[in-house]
Amino acid sequence: MPLHPQAQTVVDLVNAGAPPSTSDEQLDTARAGLGMLLAAGVGTPPEMHAVQDVDADGVPVRVYRPTDETALPTIVFLHGGGWTIGCVNDYDGVARTIAHATNAVVVSVEYRLAPEHPFPAGYDDCWTALNWAAKHAPDFGGDGSKLVLMGDSAGGNLTAVCALRARDAGGPELALQVLIYPVTDYNFDGQSYRENGTGYLLEQETMRWFVDCYTRGGADPSDPRISPLQADDLRGVAPALVITAEFDPLRDEGAAYAERLQEAGVPTTYRCYDGMIHIFFGLVAVFDDGRAALDQAAAAIADAVGDR
C-alpha cells in the first residue's frame, strides 16, 4: 500500500525541516523536537481524575488515574525515544489518552536516558518501577493483579525485556505485554531498513546513534536484555499484542519477534498498519489509524484482564 496521505503530510513536514539529530552535540535539539512533535500530534488530551508524580523506589513515575473507580487495570507505560530522548512530560498527552481509552491507571516511568546513563540503567529503572506498581497499584485505584506492561519503540524494547525478566524472576505476573513498533534486534540490514531507512521519520542513521548511546561502556548489543530477538527461549513469557507500521524501519524485527512468540506457544496478536510510519500510535489527533491502534490495544487489555 502507498504511504497514507496523513502519514505523507507528517513526513513532508519533518523532511522539510532540519535533518535528524545523530550526534551528542545535537542531543538537546533531538530531545526538544520529540516533545514538540508529540504535543502537536496528541491534540487536547482528556482530563484525568488525578495525576500525581511519585517516587517508585527511587525511580520517578507519573501516575494517571482516569476516574475515581477502584481496582482498575494497571498499565506500566515505558516511553519511546531510542533510550536517549523522550520523557514523562513529552509523553504526558499519550499517557492521558491511554488511561482514558483503557479506563486503567497508567504509571508512566521516567527511566534514566543514555548516553548519560547507558545500559543497564534504563532497563533496571523500568524493572524497579514495574515491581513497585505491582505492589502499590491499590494506592492509586489500581489492581496489581490486572497488570499490563506497554511501550512504544525503545519503550517496546524495554517492555519485551522486562517481560522476559518477569518470567525468569517468577513475577510480577503480567496479563499482557503491548509492544508498539518495538526495537527487538540490533541488525540494521533487514528489508524494512532497506525500504524505509531514509525519509520516513525514523532514519537508519538515527537508530545506529541510539544504539551506540545505549550500549556505551561495553554493553554487547546482542545481549538478549538489549535485543530480545536474540533470546534463546521465549516460552512462558506474558501474552502479547505486537503492533508495527508498514513504512517503519523497525517493522520486520517487530514481526519477527511476534513470530518467535507464537512459535514459543505464547498467545500473540500481531498487526502491521498499512501505510503508516513510526510514531503513528502516539499521534491520535493526526492519524485515524493511531486511534484505531489505540482502540485495538484497549480491547486487548480489557480481554486480558477480564474486564469485558
C-alpha positions in Angstrom: 0.0 0.0 0.0 1.3 3.5 -0.7 2.1 5.9 2.2 -1.2 7.0 3.8 -2.0 10.7 3.0 -1.9 11.5 6.7 1.5 10.0 7.0 2.7 11.7 3.9 1.7 15.1 5.4 3.8 14.4 8.6 6.7 13.0 6.6 6.8 16.1 4.3 6.7 18.5 7.3 9.6 16.6 9.1 11.7 16.3 5.9 11.3 20.0 5.2 13.0 20.8 8.5 16.5 20.2 9.8 18.0 16.8 9.3 17.6 14.4 12.2 20.0 14.6 15.1 22.6 11.9 15.1 25.3 13.2 17.4 25.8 14.0 21.1 26.2 17.7 20.2 22.6 17.7 18.9 21.2 15.8 21.8 19.3 18.8 23.3 17.8 19.5 19.9 16.6 15.9 19.4 15.0 15.9 22.9 13.2 19.1 22.3 12.0 18.0 18.9 10.3 14.8 20.1 8.3 16.8 22.7 7.0 19.3 20.2 6.0 16.5 17.7 4.1 14.6 20.4 2.4 17.7 21.7 1.2 18.6 18.3 0.1 15.1 17.4 -1.9 14.3 20.5 -4.1 17.4 20.5 -6.0 18.3 23.6 -5.6 15.3 25.9 -8.5 14.1 28.1 -8.9 15.2 31.7 -7.9 12.8 34.5 -9.4 12.3 37.9 -5.9 12.6 39.3 -2.3 12.9 38.1 0.5 12.5 40.6 4.3 12.4 40.5 5.6 9.7 42.8 8.9 8.2 43.8 8.8 4.5 42.9 11.6 3.1 45.0 14.0 5.7 43.6 12.5 5.9 40.1 10.3 8.9 39.3 6.9 7.9 37.8 3.7 9.8 37.0 0.5 8.1 37.9 -2.6 8.8 35.9 -6.0 7.9 37.4 -8.8 8.4 34.8 -11.7 8.1 37.3 -12.4 7.7 41.0 -13.2 4.0 40.5 -11.0 1.4 42.3 -9.5 -1.9 41.3 -8.8 -0.7 37.8 -6.3 -2.4 35.5 -2.8 -1.0 35.9 -0.7 -0.2 32.9 3.0 0.4 33.4 4.0 2.6 30.3 7.5 2.8 29.0 8.0 5.7 26.6 10.0 5.6 23.4 12.8 7.7 22.1 15.7 5.3 21.4 16.6 5.1 25.1 18.1 8.5 24.5 15.3 11.1 24.1 11.7 11.3 25.4 10.5 11.8 28.9 7.3 11.6 31.0 6.5 15.3 30.2 6.8 14.6 26.4 4.5 11.6 26.7 2.0 13.3 29.1 -0.7 13.5 26.4 -0.1 10.0 25.2 -0.3 8.6 28.8 -3.6 10.5 29.4 -5.0 9.2 26.1 -4.1 5.6 27.0 -5.6 6.0 30.5 -8.8 7.4 29.1 -9.1 4.8 26.3 -8.5 1.8 28.6 -10.1 3.1 31.8 -6.9 2.0 33.5 -4.4 3.5 35.9 -1.3 4.4 33.9 2.1 4.5 35.6 4.5 6.4 33.2 8.1 5.7 34.0 10.9 8.3 34.0 13.7 5.9 33.4 17.3 7.2 33.0 18.4 8.0 29.5 21.6 7.3 27.5 24.2 8.4 26.7 24.5 9.9 30.2 23.1 6.6 31.7 23.8 3.7 29.2 22.5 0.2 29.6 21.6 -1.2 32.1 20.4 2.0 33.8 17.1 2.4 31.9 16.4 -1.3 32.0 16.9 -1.5 35.7 14.7 1.5 36.3 11.8 0.0 34.4 12.1 -3.2 36.3 12.1 -1.3 39.6 9.1 0.7 38.6 7.2 -2.4 37.4 7.7 -4.2 40.7 6.7 -1.0 42.6 3.5 -0.7 40.5 2.5 -4.3 41.1 2.8 -3.7 44.9 1.4 -0.2 45.1 -1.4 -0.2 42.5 -4.2 -0.1 45.1 -2.8 3.2 46.5 -3.9 4.8 43.2 -7.1 2.9 42.5 -5.4 0.2 40.5 -5.3 -3.6 40.8 -1.8 -5.2 40.8 -3.3 -8.5 39.7 -4.5 -6.8 36.4 -1.0 -5.7 35.4 -0.1 -4.7 31.8 3.3 -3.6 30.5 3.2 -1.4 27.5 5.7 0.7 25.5 6.5 2.1 22.1 9.7 1.8 20.1 12.6 1.8 22.7 9.8 1.5 25.3 8.6 -1.5 23.4 12.0 -2.9 23.7 12.1 -2.3 27.4 8.6 -3.8 27.7 9.8 -7.0 25.9 13.0 -7.4 28.0 11.2 -6.7 31.3 8.5 -9.2 30.4 11.3 -11.8 29.9 12.8 -10.7 33.2 9.4 -11.1 35.0 9.2 -14.6 33.6 12.6 -15.6 34.8 12.1 -13.9 38.2 8.7 -15.6 38.8 6.8 -12.3 38.7 5.3 -9.8 38.7 2.7 -11.6 36.7 1.7 -9.8 33.6 -1.8 -10.1 32.0 -0.4 -8.7 28.7 2.6 -7.0 27.1 1.8 -4.4 24.5 4.7 -3.8 22.1 4.2 -0.8 19.8 6.8 -1.0 16.9 9.4 -2.4 19.3 13.1 -2.5 18.9 14.0 -6.2 19.2 17.3 -6.6 17.5 20.5 -4.6 16.6 20.5 -5.7 12.9 20.2 -2.7 10.5 20.4 -4.7 7.3 16.8 -6.2 7.1 14.4 -5.5 4.3 12.4 -2.9 6.2 15.6 -1.0 6.9 16.5 -1.1 3.3 13.0 0.1 2.3 12.3 2.6 5.0 15.6 3.6 6.5 15.6 7.0 4.9 12.8 9.6 4.5 10.1 8.1 6.8 10.7 10.0 10.0 12.8 7.4 11.8 16.1 7.1 10.0 18.6 4.2 10.0 21.4 6.6 10.9 19.4 7.8 13.9 18.8 4.3 15.1 22.5 3.5 14.8 23.2 6.5 17.0 20.5 5.5 19.5 22.0 2.0 19.9 25.5 3.5 20.2 24.3 5.8 23.0 22.6 2.9 24.8 25.5 0.5 24.6 28.3 2.8 25.6 30.5 1.4 28.3 31.0 -2.0 26.7 27.5 -3.4 26.5 27.0 -6.1 23.8 24.0 -5.1 21.6 23.3 -8.8 21.0 22.7 -9.3 24.8 19.1 -10.5 25.0 18.4 -7.8 27.6 19.0 -5.3 24.7 18.0 -7.4 21.7 15.2 -9.8 22.9 15.0 -11.4 19.5 18.4 -13.0 20.4 16.9 -14.7 23.5 17.2 -18.5 23.3 13.8 -19.2 24.7 10.6 -17.1 24.8 8.4 -19.8 26.3 6.3 -18.8 29.3 6.5 -15.0 28.7 3.4 -12.9 29.0 0.8 -12.9 26.2 1.5 -10.2 23.7 0.0 -7.7 21.3 2.6 -6.5 18.8 1.8 -3.5 16.5 4.0 -2.3 13.7 3.9 0.2 10.8 4.4 -0.6 7.1 6.8 2.3 6.5 8.9 1.9 9.6 12.5 0.5 9.6 11.5 -1.4 12.8 8.7 -3.3 11.0 10.4 -6.6 10.3 12.0 -7.0 13.7 8.6 -6.4 15.4 7.1 -9.0 13.1 10.0 -11.4 13.7 9.5 -11.1 17.5 5.8 -11.7 17.2 6.5 -14.9 15.1 9.1 -16.1 17.7 6.5 -15.6 20.5 3.9 -17.5 18.5 6.3 -20.3 17.8 7.1 -20.5 21.6 3.4 -21.0 22.3 2.8 -17.5 23.7 -0.7 -16.2 22.8 0.2 -13.3 20.5 -1.7 -11.0 18.3 0.2 -9.2 15.5 -0.9 -6.4 13.3 1.0 -4.2 10.8 -0.8 -1.0 10.0 -0.6 -0.4 6.2 0.6 3.0 5.0 1.7 4.1 8.5 5.0 5.4 9.8 6.9 5.2 13.1 5.2 7.1 15.9 1.7 7.0 14.4 0.4 5.3 17.6 1.1 8.4 19.7 -0.4 11.0 17.3 -4.1 10.3 17.6 -5.1 13.8 16.6 -3.2 13.3 13.3 -3.7 9.6 12.4 -7.0 7.9 12.2 -5.0 4.6 12.4 -3.4 5.9 15.6 -6.8 6.0 17.1 -7.6 2.6 15.6 -4.4 1.1 17.1 -5.2 2.6 20.5 -8.6 1.1 20.3 -7.1 -2.3 19.4 -4.8 -2.0 22.4 -7.6 -1.0 24.7 -9.7 -4.0 23.6 -6.8 -6.4 24.0 -6.1 -5.1 27.5 -9.8 -5.4 28.5 -9.8 -9.0 27.3 -6.5 -9.8 29.1 -7.6 -8.5 32.4 -11.1 -9.9 32.1 -12.9 -6.6 32.1 -15.3 -7.5 29.2 
